[in-house]
Amino acid sequence: MDVRLASTFLFVPGSRPDRFSKAAASGADAVIIDLEDAVGPEDKHDARTAAAEFVDASPAVVRVNSVESPWLEADLAALRHRRYIKGVMVPKGSSPEELAAVAHALGSVSLLVLVESALGVMHAAELARVPGVTRLAFGNLDFAADTGICPSQPDEPELLYACSQLVVASRAAGLEGPIAGVTQNVTDPTFVARDAERQRRLGFTGKLLIHPSQVPGTKPVFQAQEQDLDWAKRILRAAGSSRDAVVLVDGEMVDKPVILRAERILARIDAREAATGNP
């Protein structure tokens, strides 16, 4: 699936090539082979080689090392022109100039920018406009560590400002909604589902996952939900049959902004169905 439309992104360590195919079979829309945090310095070379070989044969996203690291140049060289690479995730995104250099090195590969710091949030609007960037993603754990914020469960209100910054920056740049950060609980499927639903309401259109067990609880939240589809169709039917700027639907006044939201919901549903081959 095109990473612009994907909603579930499952990380797998680059140092565990035995898990790549298992992750691909998990049902997640996209697998992210991680060359950064999940791989120690002594394993960087082997992980890079394994990731490059995998995306020559199967579709996946690869998270490269950060621009400050000594490994990024080799990562980019290894991934350039790989047949099935669906995108490259750039961690610790904060500098539009450095991001543009990465985009230039990779050519036409889609970039997913992981925003993980106060500086990254401050520059989110500029990062979203770098040519080649297709999605922003929120590194919630690293952002909290960088800022000294201690998010409280279950709703993490302390992160609302950063979340909204990424949502607004994405919309202003004409991108799909950003990808929400990880949920650390991997044993309770209702926990990740609740997290995903809260993030969807904030404007995120996908989520980063750290375990295959999180896929079933997350995927339905971001897919075309029946109530969303029915609501959008009712709104557009009412708007189409009325000559007025404002119509009444289900007892509520509906005007242009609501109609535009209904149109976006249907457009996204149509795009996802086309991408997955569903009728």
N, C-alpha and C positions, 0 to 999 in steps of 0.2 A: 504494500500500500504506500502511496505517496505520503511522505512524512508531514506534508502540510495538512493532511486529513487524519492521520493516525491519532488515536486517543490513548493507547496503552503502550508504554515504552518500558521494556524489561531489561534491566542491567544483568550482564553476565561477566565474570572476571576474564580478562584476556589471557590470564595464566591457566585457565581451565578449558582448553579446547574440547575436552570431552563433554562439556556442558552446552556447547554452542547449539548443536542440533536439538537438544532437549529444550532449550529456551525457545528455539524457533517453533517447536511443536506445542508450546504452552498455550497458544491461542492469543498471545499478545500481538498487537498490530505491528510492532517493530521491536527488534532485539538491539540492544546497545552493547557492543563488545567494549569493555572498559580497559583502556591501557593506562589510566591514571591512578586513582586512589586504590583500586583493588589489586594493583601489581607493584611488587617491591622492585627496587632498582636492579637487583640481580636477575630479575625475570623479564625486564622490559624488552630485550631483544627477541626472546622466544615468543612472548605474547604478541609483539608486533608482527612477527612472521606468521603466527597462527591466524591472527585477525585478517591479514592481507590474503592469505590462502583461502580463508572462509568466504570473504566477499568476492573472490574470483568465481565462486561456485554458487553462493546463496546470498539472498538479500539481507543486509543488516546495516545498522548505523554503527560507527566507531567513535568512542570518546577518546580523543587524543590527549596528550599531556599539555600542560599549560604553556603559555608563551614564555614564562620565566624559566622553564625547565630546560635542561640540556638535551631532551629527547624529542622535542617537537619537530625539528627539521627532519629527522629520520622517520618520524611517524608520517609526516606529510608526503615524503618521497615514496614511502612504501604503499601508501593508499592511492596515490595519483593514478588515474586511468583504470582502476579496478572495475571489473565488469558490473558487479551487482551492488556496489556500495550505494546505499540509499541516502546517506548523509553523514556528515562529520559533526560531532558535538564538541564544541570548544569550551573548556572549563574556565572558570574565573574570568568571565568576560567583563572588561571594564574600559578598555581603550578602543575606540572606533578605528584608529589608525592601525593598531596591531591586528585587529580583526580583519581589516581590509587586506592586509598583507597575507593573512592566512587564506582568505578567499581567492586572492590572486594566485597563490601557490597551488591551489586545488583545482582551479578552472571552474567547471560548471557544477561541481558537487554542492548540494544544499548544505547550508550551515545551520546548526541549532546552537544557540548561544546560551550557556548556563550562567546565569547571573547569581553570584554567591557572596557579594560584598556590598558595603554601603556605597562605595564608588561605582560599582556596577549598576546599582539601582538608580543612582544619580544620573548615570549616562545611558539609561535604558532606551530613551527615545532616539539617541544617536546610534546606539548599537543596532536597533531594529531597522534603521534605514541604510545600513551598510549593504551594498549590492551582494547578493548571494545568500543573505540571511533569510531563512524561511520561517523560523519559530524562535521565540525566546522561551527559556525554561528557568524555573526558580530552584536554586540550591538552598533550600530552607535551613538545613542544618548548618552549613558553612556560614550562611548569612547571620544566623543567630550567634554563632561563635565570634564572627567578625565584629558584630555590633554590641555584644554583651547582653543581648536580649534573651530572656528565659521564657519561652512560650508556654502558656498554661493550657492544659488539656480541658475539654476536648476541642475547643474551637480556635485556639491560638490567636486571640484578638490582637496580640502584640505584633503580629506579622501582617495585619491588614493593610497598613500603609504601603509596604513593599509589594504585596500582592497587587494592589490596585495600580501602583506605578507600572508594573509589567503589563497589566491588562490594557491600560490606557495607551502606553507606548506602542503596543502591538496593533491596536486598532488604528491609531494615528498613522502608522506606517503602512497600513493596508495588509497586515499579516493576519493569519488565523490567531485565535486566542492563544495565550501562552500555555506551557506545560507545567502543571503543578508539581511541587516537590514531593519527596518520598514520605511514606508512613512507616515508622520503625516497627510497629506491631505486625508480625507475620503469622501469628497463630489464630487471631480472631477475624474471620472474614467480614463480620459486621462492622468492625472498627475501620477497616480500609474503605468500605463502602460508604460509611458515614462521612469520612474524610473527603472522599471523592465527590459526594453530593454537595458538601459545603463549598468545595473548591469550584465546582461547576457553577454554583449560584454566584460566585464572585467574578466569573467571566473566563475561567480557565477552560480549555477545550481538550485537555489530555492530562495524563499523570505519569510520573516516573515511578517505577515499581522495582523492588529489590528482591522479590521472591516469586516463583511461579504461582504460589498459593494466593497471591493478591490479584491475579488476573480475573478470576470469575467474579469477584466482588466489585471490581472496578469497571470492567468493560461495559456492562449494561447502563451504568450511570451516564457515560458520555455518548453512548450510541443514541440513535433516534428513538426516543421514548414515545410511546403511543399517546400519552397525554399532551406532549409538546406538539406532535404532528396534528392531532385532532384540534387543538387550540388554534394553531396557525391556519388550518384550513377554514375553521369557522370565522376567524377574523377576516381572511381574504375574501370569503364568500360574501360576508356582510358588506365589506368595503366595495366589492365589485358591483353589488346590486343597489348601491346608494349613490346619489348624486351629491350628497352632503360631505363636508370635510370631516364631520364627526358622526360616528354611528354608535348604536347601542348594542353590545354583545354580552350576553349573560349578566345583564343588569349593570354593566360598567360602560362608561364612555370611552370610546376608542378613537384616537386621532392618528395623525401621520406617524409619529415616532413608534407607536405600537404596531402599526401596519408594516413599517420598515423592519421591525423585529421579527414579525411573522414571516416576511419575505426572506430574511436571512436564515431563519430556521429551516424553511423549505429548501432553500438553495443548498444549505449544508447537507441536509438529508439526501437530496438528489445527487450531490457530488460523492458522498460516501457510498451510496448504492451503486453508482457508476464505477467507482474504484474497486468495489468488492464483487461486482458482477451480479448483484441482487436485482430482481425486477422492481 
